[in-house]
């Protein structure tokens, strides 16, 4: 009898559970469509301006291209689903609280309103709030603490699961750009925790971020705060403009080589104004253009065009040919060009003095520093230590920065290095041929991306790892050497490679953007150009970050936009541009900045730079680039022997520059086919198949 009662009770519980699962599934399906109702206000705003808008990439991307009849059928089904959803919300019955106690879990998902009240999403501006104040050091010598063991620092987090596959040689762990930004702020600086981009504040390696519960993240601090708190060491730090000038000026009287990093996606916005005067007239520099892997290939000699354009920009900025010892194009992420850069440092500089990595925020200094740390630039006897970099106070401050000892390149070592590079070259050539073949056959930019290999000629043989549970260690055996003692006999006379603090250049708009908006704005893959047919009296918007007006010139001309594919575009008549921008700002039609009335009230207005007069030189050749700060740039194509006037706008008029010649003069070869009845062309290719 008792057994039958238990079976009956168990059956009832299972029945309740099945009913619960069906109900929860229905609730989740309904909540997933709630975003459509929130978007209705944006659609209403767009409908008001529909006659004034010539083109919207957001509308184009979300338009069903199945034919009129099929579109109508699908639209009617979607409308019926909306009505059914509204009816279900009215009829939905609440669950008894007793069922939660019986089942042991929450049976009801919180409503969208409750979710918003329980977890408010805060707009966080990482480059606006995380400018570190630099404290001045007293005259007495500051003791130099040892920096954390490379890779081992992640063990400080109690929930870190050690894995043999982890990158033990990296200070920065492994990022994962596919992971979304959390809504949980760092307990130290307040930046929203994320593992997508090491250069953006709030970064935690994916090993410490992915798979963690909300409670675990709430008690976590970001990597930057962890290094400051536990090791008194600043990594990837951003300082104020005044402190930056004072700190970089301390290099002026030193015999040192400067590796000057520039972001190829927004230069000259990532070149600090007056830097040539700060570093001194006789300073030797190597210009390093980073993120070359993200730039599309418009012709076989496009790298030479980029190098010449970058050199011209630095000469215009006040540097001389005597200053510039070399111009290198690299990708610190994929490793392309890093070995060639190291060879040039050995040949041009050797160990005549220290080396400083200098650059603005988000140009890739951290990635390059980490790459050089694993290369032949790092001293051999330092490379067999788990800890290969140490921290030192910046002159005159209490701020500590990372550095590592530089290898002294004797003739024999250079000979061994050149032999290794030659032996690897044949393999790299075959790999490049294979990738070109795959790129031509598939059309995928992932096979056309520039990739390099960073090796070590003098890397010692790997020794067995340190076993904390071995009998020898428990019996008092010698502990492994995990730190680098720079005052030891091996390193006391060494020259060093220093990381330096970053700064937000006044022409950049990164400090106006939230973490989510930064990840939308900064490209992660090779850019595909977007082409548009511009007619006089039209305006092209790049999200809410930039605007280009076609004032006068030929009746129509074509322009090419190079920017993140996550930034939408919109074309309207110039006379209606102010109204369109004011109405659609904060909606998905402009996307960045995000919708928030309080936030939008503080968003700086777009301001125009002086009108830009351009002259056409050759058919199908871009005459100039109009740079719209960190958002991207627009290449202008004009008929031969014609002239045109344009007007560019950005928030507070930041970072508007005209680059002549254009960075990619033959970009028209990459454009897609014209969309029928539209001012836009389909998304272009990332490379030519030549």
C-alpha positions as a printed Julia matrix, in Angstrom:
690×3 Matrix{Float64}:
  0.0    0.0     0.0
  2.77   2.36    1.0
  4.7    1.41   -2.15
  1.68   2.28   -4.32
  1.32   5.63   -2.58
  4.99   6.41   -3.2
  4.62   5.47   -6.88
  1.53   7.67   -7.18
  3.37  10.57   -5.56
  6.38  10.04   -7.82
  4.1   10.0   -10.89
  2.52  13.27   -9.76
  5.93  14.87   -9.28
  7.09  13.75  -12.75
  3.87  15.06  -14.27
  4.38  18.42  -12.55
  7.99  18.54  -13.77
  6.99  17.85  -17.38
  4.27  20.49  -17.21
  6.78  22.88  -15.69
  9.33  22.29  -18.47
  6.69  22.89  -21.14
  5.59  26.09  -19.39
  9.14  27.37  -18.91
  9.91  26.68  -22.56
  6.85  28.68  -23.56
  7.78  31.53  -21.22
 11.31  31.62  -22.65
  9.99  31.65  -26.19
  7.72  34.53  -25.29
 10.48  36.46  -23.52
 12.78  35.99  -26.53
 10.26  37.87  -28.65
  9.93  40.72  -26.16
 12.84  42.46  -27.87
 10.66  42.79  -30.95
  8.14  44.85  -28.98
 10.89  47.05  -27.55
 12.1   47.67  -31.1
  8.66  48.83  -32.18
  9.4   52.39  -31.03
 12.5   52.43  -33.26
 10.42  51.2   -36.17
  7.87  53.95  -35.54
 10.64  56.56  -35.55
 11.98  55.14  -38.8
  8.51  55.18  -40.37
  8.27  58.9   -39.62
 11.49  59.51  -41.58
 11.04  56.83  -44.23
 10.57  59.33  -47.07
 13.71  61.23  -46.04
 16.06  58.24  -45.92
 17.63  57.02  -49.17
 19.36  53.93  -47.77
 19.84  52.09  -44.47
 22.18  49.12  -44.09
 20.18  47.98  -41.05
 16.99  47.81  -43.12
 18.85  46.14  -46.0
 20.35  43.48  -43.72
 17.0   42.72  -42.08
 14.89  42.65  -45.24
 13.7   39.23  -46.38
 14.85  38.65  -49.93
 12.47  35.81  -50.84
 10.14  37.61  -53.21
  7.03  39.69  -52.54
  4.6   36.76  -52.04
  6.83  34.81  -49.64
  7.69  37.96  -47.72
  4.0   38.68  -47.19
  3.34  35.12  -45.98
  6.19  35.28  -43.47
  5.16  38.75  -42.28
  1.59  37.54  -41.66
  2.9   34.56  -39.68
  5.09  36.85  -37.58
  2.12  39.13  -36.91
  0.02  36.14  -35.8
  2.85  35.03  -33.49
  2.9   38.5   -31.91
 -0.86  38.39  -31.3
 -0.64  34.89  -29.82
  2.18  36.03  -27.58
  0.13  38.96  -26.27
 -2.87  36.67  -25.67
 -0.72  34.16  -23.8
  0.7   36.85  -21.53
 -2.83  37.86  -20.54
 -3.95  34.27  -19.87
 -0.75  32.99  -18.22
 -1.42  31.59  -14.75
  1.1   31.99  -11.92
  2.9   28.95  -10.53
  2.31  28.01   -6.87
  5.31  28.75   -4.65
  5.01  25.23   -3.21
  6.1   23.8    -6.56
  9.41  25.61   -6.25
 10.01  23.97   -2.89
  9.02  20.59   -4.33
 11.13  20.89   -7.47
 14.07  22.64   -5.81
 14.55  25.28   -8.54
 13.01  28.52   -9.7
 10.0   27.58  -11.83
  9.35  31.01  -13.26
 11.8   33.12  -15.21
 11.78  36.73  -13.95
  9.79  39.07  -16.11
 11.72  41.54  -18.27
 10.76  44.36  -15.88
 11.88  42.41  -12.82
 15.11  41.46  -14.57
 15.83  45.09  -15.32
 15.16  46.04  -11.7
 17.27  43.2   -10.29
 20.22  43.67  -12.62
 20.6   47.16  -13.96
 22.86  47.46  -16.97
 25.27  50.32  -16.43
 27.02  52.14  -19.26
 30.74  52.02  -18.51
 33.33  54.15  -20.28
 36.65  52.32  -19.81
 38.96  54.94  -21.31
 37.15  57.81  -19.6
 37.41  56.49  -16.05
 40.53  54.35  -15.98
 43.12  57.06  -16.46
 45.6   56.3   -13.7
 46.91  59.15  -11.6
 50.7   58.98  -11.42
 52.21  59.63   -8.01
 55.64  61.23   -7.86
 58.36  59.21   -6.2
 60.66  60.6    -3.49
 64.3   61.07   -4.31
 65.45  58.04   -2.37
 65.66  54.83   -4.34
 62.45  52.81   -4.63
 62.84  49.11   -3.83
 62.19  47.02   -6.89
 59.75  44.24   -6.09
 59.69  41.18   -8.23
 56.87  40.94  -10.74
 54.57  37.92  -10.78
 55.56  34.64  -12.3
 54.42  34.46  -15.91
 51.26  32.47  -16.26
 51.45  31.43  -12.56
 49.61  34.61  -11.53
 46.3   33.04  -12.6
 46.7   30.55   -9.75
 46.0   33.46   -7.39
 42.33  33.09   -8.36
 40.84  30.32   -6.22
 38.53  29.05   -8.98
 41.3   28.77  -11.62
 41.58  25.25  -13.05
 45.18  24.62  -14.08
 45.46  23.09  -17.53
 48.57  21.8   -19.25
 47.39  23.38  -22.5
 47.37  26.9   -21.04
 49.75  29.42  -22.55
 52.28  29.55  -19.73
 54.44  32.09  -21.53
 51.8   34.78  -21.72
 51.2   37.51  -19.19
 47.79  38.11  -20.68
 46.29  34.63  -20.92
 44.07  33.64  -23.82
 41.36  36.05  -25.03
 38.14  34.89  -26.69
 36.57  37.6   -28.88
 33.37  35.55  -29.26
 32.46  35.92  -25.58
 30.07  38.81  -24.78
 30.84  41.46  -22.19
 29.37  40.78  -18.75
 27.25  43.21  -16.73
 29.44  42.59  -13.69
 31.92  45.35  -12.79
 35.46  44.69  -11.61
 35.7   44.92   -7.84
 38.75  47.16   -8.17
 38.25  49.68  -10.97
 34.6   49.19  -11.91
 35.23  48.23  -15.55
 32.83  45.59  -16.89
 34.54  42.21  -16.86
 35.25  40.72  -20.31
 37.64  38.3   -22.0
 37.29  39.53  -25.59
 40.13  42.06  -25.85
 43.21  42.38  -23.58
 43.71  46.05  -24.47
 40.25  47.07  -23.19
 39.88  47.63  -19.4
 38.06  44.94  -17.45
 39.95  42.11  -19.17
 40.21  38.66  -17.62
 41.75  35.75  -19.53
 39.2   33.29  -20.87
 40.63  30.71  -18.46
 39.28  32.83  -15.59
 36.14  34.16  -17.31
 34.4   31.44  -19.29
 32.2   29.02  -17.4
 32.24  31.07  -14.2
 29.11  31.68  -12.2
 27.79  35.15  -11.54
 28.83  34.81   -7.9
 32.41  33.93   -8.87
 32.69  36.92  -11.2
 31.22  39.26   -8.6
 34.15  38.61   -6.27
 36.73  38.88   -9.08
 38.92  41.77  -10.13
 40.3   42.32  -13.62
 43.85  41.42  -14.61
 45.06  45.0   -14.46
 43.78  45.52  -10.89
 45.15  42.12   -9.86
 48.67  43.07  -10.96
 48.46  46.45   -9.23
 47.05  45.0    -6.0
 49.22  41.9    -5.65
 52.44  42.86   -7.44
 52.39  46.67   -7.53
 52.92  46.42  -11.28
 51.08  48.34  -14.0
 50.26  46.48  -17.2
 48.47  48.07  -20.12
 47.95  51.2   -18.05
 46.52  54.48  -19.34
 47.66  57.79  -17.85
 46.56  61.39  -18.27
 47.97  63.48  -21.16
 50.04  65.68  -18.81
 51.57  62.69  -17.04
 52.2   60.96  -20.37
 54.21  63.86  -21.77
 56.25  64.12  -18.58
 56.94  60.37  -18.43
 57.91  60.03  -22.1
 60.12  63.11  -21.79
 62.32  61.16  -19.38
 63.56  59.12  -22.37
 64.85  62.25  -24.12
 68.29  62.26  -22.51
 68.82  58.51  -22.66
 70.63  56.57  -25.34
 67.72  54.41  -26.42
 65.79  53.14  -29.41
 62.05  53.84  -29.56
 59.67  51.36  -31.16
 56.84  53.73  -32.04
 53.61  51.77  -32.48
 50.75  53.04  -34.63
 47.32  51.59  -35.29
 47.05  51.3   -39.08
 43.25  51.49  -38.83
 43.13  55.06  -37.51
 46.47  56.78  -38.09
 47.33  59.65  -37.77
 44.88  59.62  -34.81
 47.15  57.22  -32.89
 50.24  59.45  -33.22
 50.66  61.73  -30.2
 50.87  65.38  -31.34
 54.32  66.9   -30.88
 55.93  63.53  -30.13
 58.98  64.35  -32.26
 59.77  67.3   -29.99
 59.15  65.26  -26.83
 61.56  62.49  -27.89
 64.2   64.89  -29.17
 65.62  65.69  -32.62
 68.3   62.98  -32.57
 66.12  60.14  -31.33
 66.38  56.89  -33.3
 62.97  55.34  -33.91
 61.54  52.34  -35.71
 57.98  52.99  -36.83
 55.8   49.93  -36.29
 52.42  49.85  -38.03
 50.29  47.29  -36.22
 47.09  45.43  -37.28
 48.17  45.09  -40.91
 46.33  41.75  -40.95
 43.01  43.64  -40.79
 43.63  45.78  -43.89
 42.23  44.43  -47.19
 44.54  43.76  -50.13
 43.63  46.02  -53.07
 46.67  45.2   -55.25
 49.82  43.04  -55.15
 51.97  45.93  -53.88
 49.57  47.15  -51.21
 52.07  46.7   -48.36
 54.52  49.08  -50.08
 51.72  51.64  -50.48
 50.87  51.38  -46.78
 54.54  51.7   -45.78
 55.04  54.79  -47.98
 51.85  56.38  -46.65
 52.89  55.75  -43.05
 56.37  57.2   -43.67
 54.86  60.35  -45.21
 52.56  60.77  -42.21
 55.5   60.67  -39.79
 57.51  63.12  -41.87
 54.5   65.46  -41.82
 54.35  65.01  -38.01
 57.83  66.5   -37.58
 60.1   63.47  -37.7
 63.04  63.41  -40.12
 64.48  60.66  -42.29
 67.47  60.59  -39.94
 65.14  59.74  -37.05
 63.28  56.96  -38.85
 65.61  53.96  -39.08
 62.96  51.61  -40.45
 59.21  51.29  -41.04
 57.83  47.87  -40.16
 54.33  46.48  -40.79
 53.28  43.79  -38.34
 50.4   42.01  -36.7
 51.15  41.43  -33.05
 48.12  39.13  -32.93
 48.99  36.77  -35.8
 52.78  37.21  -35.55
 53.17  38.56  -39.09
 56.31  40.7   -39.53
 57.54  40.3   -35.95
 60.6   38.2   -36.9
 61.57  40.79  -39.53
 61.19  43.51  -36.9
 63.51  41.65  -34.52
 66.11  41.21  -37.28
 65.97  44.93  -38.0
 66.42  45.77  -34.29
 69.49  43.51  -34.15
 70.99  45.03  -37.31
 70.15  48.68  -36.68
 70.54  48.92  -32.93
 72.06  45.82  -31.36
 72.6   46.52  -27.67
 73.8   50.11  -27.85
 71.07  51.07  -25.43
 67.66  50.21  -24.07
 64.52  49.82  -26.2
 61.18  51.48  -25.36
 57.76  50.51  -26.72
 55.84  53.76  -27.13
 52.29  54.23  -28.37
 48.8   55.45  -27.57
 46.06  53.35  -26.04
 44.8   50.35  -28.02
 47.6   50.27  -30.62
 48.71  46.79  -29.49
 51.69  47.51  -27.21
 50.75  44.73  -24.8
 50.45  42.16  -27.59
 53.8   43.16  -29.11
 55.55  43.18  -25.72
 54.31  39.65  -25.09
 55.39  38.54  -28.59
 58.9   39.96  -28.14
 59.11  38.27  -24.76
 58.86  34.9   -26.54
 61.36  35.74  -29.28
 65.09  36.01  -29.95
 65.02  39.57  -28.64
 64.74  38.24  -25.1
 68.0   37.15  -23.47
 68.69  33.41  -23.53
 69.34  33.0   -19.82
 66.09  34.78  -19.09
 64.09  32.58  -21.43
 64.7   29.42  -19.4
 62.94  30.97  -16.42
 59.21  30.75  -16.06
 59.38  34.42  -15.11
 61.08  36.28  -17.96
 60.09  39.84  -17.21
 60.46  41.99  -14.15
 58.95  45.24  -12.94
 60.75  48.49  -12.33
 59.6   51.95  -11.22
 59.32  54.53  -13.98
 61.84  57.33  -13.36
 60.42  59.93  -11.0
 57.22  57.99  -10.24
 55.93  55.11   -8.15
 54.37  53.52  -11.23
 56.06  50.23  -12.1
 56.26  48.97  -15.68
 57.37  45.68  -17.2
 60.75  45.08  -18.85
 62.87  42.15  -20.04
 66.62  41.78  -20.84
 67.67  42.03  -24.49
 69.82  39.37  -26.15
 73.29  40.56  -27.14
 73.44  39.7   -30.88
 76.97  38.39  -31.49
 77.97  37.44  -35.03
 77.67  33.75  -34.24
 74.21  34.14  -32.73
 73.04  36.15  -35.71
 74.41  33.42  -37.97
 72.46  30.73  -36.08
 69.33  32.85  -36.17
 69.61  33.44  -39.93
 70.05  29.68  -40.48
 66.87  28.98  -38.48
 64.92  31.58  -40.46
 66.19  30.15  -43.76
 65.19  26.62  -42.76
 61.72  27.84  -41.8
 61.31  30.01  -44.91
 60.71  27.04  -47.24
 57.9   25.79  -44.99
 56.38  29.25  -44.72
 56.45  29.69  -48.51
 54.59  26.41  -49.01
 52.07  27.34  -46.32
 51.52  30.71  -48.0
 50.94  29.02  -51.38
 48.38  26.71  -49.78
 46.58  29.61  -48.11
 46.48  31.58  -51.38
 45.01  28.56  -53.14
 42.37  28.18  -50.42
 41.61  31.91  -50.53
 41.07  31.87  -54.3
 38.84  28.79  -54.15
 36.75  29.78  -51.14
 36.87  33.58  -51.24
 37.19  33.49  -47.44
 39.34  36.27  -45.91
 40.56  33.94  -43.16
 42.89  32.3   -45.69
 44.11  35.7   -46.96
 44.96  37.0   -43.47
 48.67  37.69  -43.0
 50.14  35.17  -40.57
 53.68  34.76  -39.25
 55.61  32.48  -36.94
 57.66  33.7   -33.98
 60.37  31.22  -33.03
 63.32  30.99  -30.68
 66.76  30.06  -31.97
 68.37  29.68  -28.57
 65.47  28.25  -26.58
 66.8   25.78  -24.0
 65.52  22.23  -23.78
 62.35  21.91  -21.74
 63.0   20.53  -18.31
 60.53  18.48  -16.34
 57.99  20.55  -14.48
 58.18  21.22  -10.76
 56.28  18.54   -8.81
 55.02  19.9    -5.51
 54.2   16.37   -4.3
 57.49  14.65   -5.15
 59.49  12.99   -2.37
 62.53  15.14   -3.2
 60.59  18.37   -2.79
 58.89  17.26    0.41
 62.28  16.32    1.74
 63.55  19.84    1.34
 64.87  19.7    -2.24
 65.76  22.92   -4.01
 62.79  24.92   -5.28
 62.77  25.94   -8.95
 63.93  29.39   -9.97
 60.78  31.22  -11.0
 61.9   34.85  -10.91
 64.43  36.96  -12.72
 67.0   38.72  -10.55
 68.14  41.68  -12.64
 71.03  42.41  -10.24
 72.55  38.99  -10.8
 75.78  38.54  -12.71
 73.89  37.43  -15.83
 71.72  40.54  -16.15
 73.42  43.42  -14.35
 75.03  44.74  -17.56
 72.09  43.93  -19.82
 70.11  46.35  -21.93
 66.36  46.2   -21.43
 63.15  46.41  -23.44
 60.6   48.54  -21.57
 56.84  48.71  -21.84
 55.5   52.25  -21.42
 52.11  53.62  -20.32
 49.44  54.42  -22.87
 47.31  57.51  -23.34
 44.13  58.39  -25.19
 45.09  60.7   -28.03
 42.86  63.81  -28.21
 41.78  62.87  -31.75
 40.5   59.44  -30.67
 36.88  58.81  -29.68
 37.58  55.66  -27.65
 37.02  57.44  -24.33
 33.47  58.36  -25.44
 32.45  54.72  -25.89
 31.28  52.02  -23.51
 32.9   48.6   -23.44
 30.17  47.09  -25.64
 30.47  49.96  -28.11
 34.25  49.59  -28.28
 33.92  45.93  -29.21
 31.44  46.9   -31.94
 33.67  49.69  -33.26
 37.07  47.96  -33.31
 37.37  45.45  -36.22
 38.41  41.9   -35.36
 38.66  40.45  -38.87
 39.98  41.63  -42.22
 37.85  44.58  -43.33
 35.6   44.25  -46.37
 35.05  47.65  -48.02
 31.5   48.93  -48.5
 30.89  51.0   -51.65
 28.22  53.7   -52.13
 27.09  55.9   -54.98
 27.06  59.44  -53.61
 25.17  62.24  -55.33
 25.52  65.93  -54.6
 23.36  66.94  -51.67
 23.55  63.55  -49.94
 24.97  62.61  -46.54
 26.49  59.29  -45.46
 26.32  58.38  -41.74
 28.71  55.84  -40.19
 26.68  54.72  -37.15
 26.39  57.7   -34.8
 30.15  58.26  -34.93
 30.73  60.09  -38.2
 29.15  61.77  -41.17
 30.27  62.8   -44.66
 28.39  65.39  -46.75
 28.83  65.61  -50.53
 28.55  69.38  -51.03
 29.37  69.93  -54.7
 31.15  68.3   -57.62
 30.23  65.79  -60.32
 26.58  64.74  -60.21
 27.56  61.39  -58.72
 30.71  59.71  -57.47
 31.61  56.56  -55.59
 33.08  56.25  -52.12
 34.47  53.26  -50.23
 33.94  52.83  -46.5
 36.53  50.93  -44.41
 35.12  50.22  -40.95
 33.89  47.47  -38.67
 30.99  45.53  -40.23
 29.13  45.99  -36.94
 28.7   49.71  -37.62
 25.6   50.39  -39.78
 25.41  53.07  -42.47
 22.61  55.38  -43.52
 22.23  57.79  -46.46
 19.82  60.73  -46.55
 19.52  64.2   -48.07
 21.89  66.67  -46.41
 19.0   69.09  -45.7
 17.4   66.37  -43.53
 20.62  65.03  -42.0
 20.34  66.85  -38.66
 16.75  65.69  -38.13
 17.54  62.1   -39.11
 20.55  61.95  -36.79
 18.7   63.52  -33.87
 15.72  61.17  -34.26
 17.52  57.86  -34.89
 20.46  58.33  -32.5
 20.37  55.49  -29.99
 18.36  53.14  -32.21
 19.57  50.09  -34.12
 19.57  52.16  -37.31
 22.73  53.92  -36.02
 23.58  51.37  -33.28
 26.49  53.26  -31.68
 25.99  54.93  -29.25
 23.49  52.59  -27.59
 19.97  53.63  -26.6
 19.75  55.26  -23.18
 18.07  58.68  -22.76
 20.43  59.73  -19.97
 23.45  58.61  -21.96
 22.3   60.28  -25.19
 21.75  63.55  -23.34
 25.5   63.61  -22.59
 26.61  62.41  -26.04
 28.69  65.17  -27.69
 27.15  66.53  -30.9
 28.69  65.99  -34.31
 30.75  68.98  -35.4
 32.03  69.72  -38.89
 35.63  70.28  -39.92
 36.49  72.81  -42.66
 35.3   71.81  -46.12
 37.53  69.38  -48.02
 38.42  70.19  -51.64
 39.65  67.24  -53.71
 40.76  66.86  -57.34
 40.25  63.75  -59.46
 43.42  62.31  -60.98
 42.67  58.92  -62.52
 39.6   56.79  -63.12
 38.93  54.03  -60.56
 41.71  55.34  -58.28
 40.93  56.76  -54.83
 42.32  60.29  -54.58
 42.22  60.59  -50.78
 40.95  59.14  -47.51
 38.74  61.06  -45.11
 39.59  59.65  -41.66
 36.71  59.71  -39.14
 38.77  59.2   -35.98
 38.67  55.65  -34.57
 35.46  54.76  -36.44
 37.16  54.17  -39.82
 37.83  56.03  -43.04
 36.14  56.81  -46.37
 38.09  56.67  -49.64
 36.93  59.15  -52.3
 36.88  58.3   -56.02
 36.49  61.14  -58.54
 36.51  61.29  -62.34
 39.78  62.51  -63.85
 40.26  66.3   -63.95
 37.22  66.95  -61.75
 36.95  68.58  -58.35
 34.55  68.07  -55.47
 33.84  69.47  -52.01
 33.06  67.3   -48.98
 32.36  68.06  -45.34
 33.2   65.61  -42.54
 31.67  65.44  -39.06
 32.62  63.57  -35.87
 31.81  64.04  -32.15
 33.49  67.29  -31.06
 35.27  67.34  -34.45
 37.74  64.7   -33.23
 40.18  62.99  -35.56
 39.11  64.32  -38.96
 42.08  64.03  -41.32
 42.61  63.89  -45.07
 45.17  61.31  -46.18
 46.72  61.88  -49.59
 47.46  59.62  -51.33
 44.82  57.14  -50.19
 45.97  54.18  -48.12
 44.37  51.74  -50.59
 44.2   53.64  -53.9
 42.92  50.64  -55.89
 40.14  49.71  -53.48
 37.5   49.95  -56.23
 38.74  46.56  -57.41
 37.28  45.11  -54.19
 33.75  46.55  -54.41
 30.76  44.24  -54.74
 27.92  44.38  -57.25
 25.41  47.22  -57.2
 22.19  46.49  -55.31
 19.3   46.99  -57.72
 17.49  50.28  -57.11
 19.86  51.26  -54.28
 22.72  53.67  -53.66
 24.73  50.85  -52.09
 26.84  48.02  -53.44
 27.02  44.58  -51.92
 29.79  43.95  -49.42
 33.13  43.85  -51.22
 35.97  41.37  -51.15
 38.79  41.49  -48.63
 41.44  40.73  -51.26
 42.04  40.64  -54.99
 42.54  37.21  -56.52
 45.71  38.19  -58.36
